[in-house]
Amino acid sequence: MPERYDFEAAVRYWGSERLRHRDELSAVLSLSEPREVNLAYHAWESHLVVESLGRLRGRRVVDIACGVGRLTLPLARAGARVLALDSAPGMLAHCQRHLRAAGLARRVELALGPAWAIPVPDGSLDGAVCVGLLEHLPPTQQVRVLAEIRRALRRGGRMATVFNNPHSALLRAPADNRFRQGHQLPNGYYCALVDRSRLLRLLGRHFEVRPVGNNTLYSVLRAAFRSAAPRSHDAPLRRRALRVATELDLRLRFLGPLDELLTDHTFYCAVKRR
């Protein structure tokens, strides 16, 4: 029996409670991490999103669960015509403000609605970005989102996506995220380690899927800094270390057995076959 999921409660959480935090990057990534940790993760993910989608100039791309526009902006700067979709009006308002400030509003269409209802005709998109979303949805909704992306993409269209690592010793540690419980909390928040094998099987029916990279070195440092006693004067050192770790993750991409044990996330590019 499918788990009950209160979509409206989730919308209220992400569009209101989450945005009460002054740091927007924390609001859309991790509330519990220092800003330098979220900045390092964003640098890794945004680089791979643009890289994986290939030539973007003039291409039509949907940014699903776009949030405050942290990936919408680099997509638009790369020349894509972006459909920025989010279910929370508050998130879209922040996204719109950033687009206007950057002079990119004309390249982006904002759309309010759930991730499983992309407002485009069948086969009309060249690319789709689906990151930071699936771990916040129960399995039934995950399937709906992937089916909708398949519907909206043209043959040969690309999807950029990220799965968290269900085998990670670091993510599974009780101190990492005590709210990552696999069921929806009273405030509407849902977070879980995804069933990566299941999602890859689902994608493999209609997509050619390849892993693009892991963020293993970043993951180790993130966990190390979380475990260490906080010292404010260490912030510059953390920033430098995380920047180097992110650069190495982008250069090395895969570290063999260490990835399965320690990486937080694996980035995938999926190309639609039919």
N, C-alpha and C positions, 0 to 999 in steps of 0.2 A: 504494500500500500504506500503510495507516494507520501512523503513527509509534508505536513502542512507548512505553507510558506505565505506569510502575510506581506504581500507586495507593498501595500500602502504604508505599513509600518516601516519597511525598509526605505521607502522614498522619504518619509519624514526624518528618519535617522540620518541618511546621507545628505539630505538637502537642508537640514536645520541643525540638529545636534552636532553633527560632524563639523559643520562650517563655523561653529562658535569659536573654534580654535584659531588664533591669529595667524598661525603658520599654515598657509594653504597647502604646502607640500606635505606636511604631516597629516592634514585633513584627508588627503587622497591616497597617501601611502601608509605610513605607520605613525600613530599618535605617540607610541611609547619610545620611539627612537630619536636621538639628537638630530638636529637639522643636517649635519654633515653626513650622517648615514643615509638619510633620504636623498640628499643631493647626489651621493655616489650611486645609489640604485637608479635614480632617474637618468644619470649620465649613461650608464650601461644600457638601460632599456631603450631610451630614446635613440641612441646610436643604432641599435640593432633593428628597431622598427623601420627607420628610414632606409637602412641598408637592405633589409630583407624584401621590402616592397619593390625594389628596383627603380627603374626610371619613373619618376613621379610627375614630371611636368605635364600638365594637362590631363592627368589621370583622375578618375573619380574614385574617391576613397571614403569609407565610413570609419569614423573613430567612435567605437561603441563604448558606452559609459565614459564619455569624454571628460567628465569631471570639470575641473577648472581650466582645462585646455592645455595641460602640460605637454601632451603629444599632438594635439590639434595644431598648435603653433609651429612646431618644427615640420610637420607635414605640409602646412600651407607655405612655409618659407621655402620648402623644396619644390614648390610649384604645383602641388596637388590641388584639386578642387575637392574640398573636404565637406562631408556631411557629419556634423558633430551631434551625436545622439546621446541623450541622457534622460533618465526618468525623473530627476530632481530639478525643479525650476531654479532652486538656489545655485546649483552647480552651473547650470547654463548661463545664469546671470553673471557669475564670476568669469566664465569662459568668454562671454561676449565682451566684457570690460577689457580683458587682456587682449583680445583680438583688435579691438578699437585702438587701444594704446599702442599696439605694434603695427598699426596700419594694414592689418590683414583681414579685416571684416568682410571685404568684398569677395574673398576667396573661399569663404566658409558659410555654409547654410546650417543654422541651428535647428534641431528637431527635438521635441519633447516626447518621450515615450519609452516603453520597456525595450530591453536589448533584443527580445524575441519578436519585435515588430518593426523592422527597418522600413521606413516609408519610401521605398523605391520599387520599380517594376522588377520582375524576374530577370536575372542575368544582366543587370545594368551597371554593376560596379566592377572596377578594375582591382580594387583592393579593400581589405578590411583589417582593422586593428582591434584585437580583443585581448587586452592585457589588464591585469588587476581586477578581473571581474569574476571568473569562474569559481575561484575559491570562496566567493561571497554569495554563491548560489547553491541550492540543493541540487542533487543529480538530475532530477526531472527538468528543472529550468536550464541546467547546463545543456541538456540534449536539445531543448527548444532553441537555445541561442545558436548552437552549431548548425542545426537544420536551417535556421533563418539565414545564416551567413552563406551556406551553400546555395540557397535559393537566390540570394541577391547577387552573388558573384557570377561573372561571365566565365565561360570555359577558359582556363588558363589564368584566371584571376588568382591573386595571392592573399593569403591570410597570415598576419603576424600575430602570434599568440605566445603566452607564457603559462607554464604549469608550475605550481610549487611542487617540491619534492617530497612525496609521502614517506620516503625511506630515510630522510635526513635525521641524523642523530641530534642535530642542532635545533631544527624546527620542532622535533618531538619532545624536546626537553620541557618539563612543566613550567619552567620560569620564562620561556620564550614569549608566548602569548596565551595567557590563561583564558582568554575569550575565544580561542580557536577550538570550539567544542563540537562543531558539526551539527548544531541545531540553533534555531533562531532564538535570540535572547528577547526579553520583554520589550527592550527599546527598539527592536527591529533589526539589530545587527546579527549577521550570520557570517561565520568564517570556518573553514575546514581545510584539511589537507586533501587534495583532490585524488581521485582514483585515476592516476595518470595512464595506466595500462588500458583501462576502459575507454578513456577519452581518445587515446591514440588509435584504438581499434575502430571507434566510431568515425574518426576523421579518415582513417585509411580506406573506408568504403568508397569514398568519392574524391579523395585528395591524395596527392603525392606529398608525404610529410617528411621533412628532414630537420634534425636538430641543428641549431645555429650556434649555440654556445651555452655555457653555464657560468654562474657567478660565484664560483667556489671560493676564490681567495677573498673576495668581498665578504662572503658568508662567514668565513672563519674570523675575520677581523670584527665583523659586527657582533658575533657572539663573544669574542674576547673582550671587547670594550663594554659589552653589557655586563659581563661577569666581574670586571675590574671595579675597584672602588672609584666613584666619580671624583675627578679633580679638575676644576675649571681650567687650570692652566694647561691641561692636556689637549684641549680642543684643537689648537693648531697642529699638534702632532697627529691627532686622529684624522684631521682633514688631509694632511699630506699622505698618511698611510693608506687611507681609503682611496685617494686619487690614484696612487700607484697600483693598488690592488685592482681597481677597476680597469686601468689601462692594461694590466697584465691579463685580466680575464678576457678583455676584448682581443688581445693579441694571441693568447694561447688557446682560448675557446674550450678545450677539453683536457682534463687531467686524469683520465682513466678511472681506476677504482675510487679515487678520492671524491669524484663527483657524486657517485651514488651515496656515499656516506655523509658528505658535508655540504654539498651545494644547496642553497635555498631554492633556486629557480633554474629551469631550463627553458630556453627560448626556441620556438619552432617557427618554421616557414612552411605553410601548406599551400600547394598549388592545385586548383580544382581541375579534375580530369574530365568530368562531364556534368 
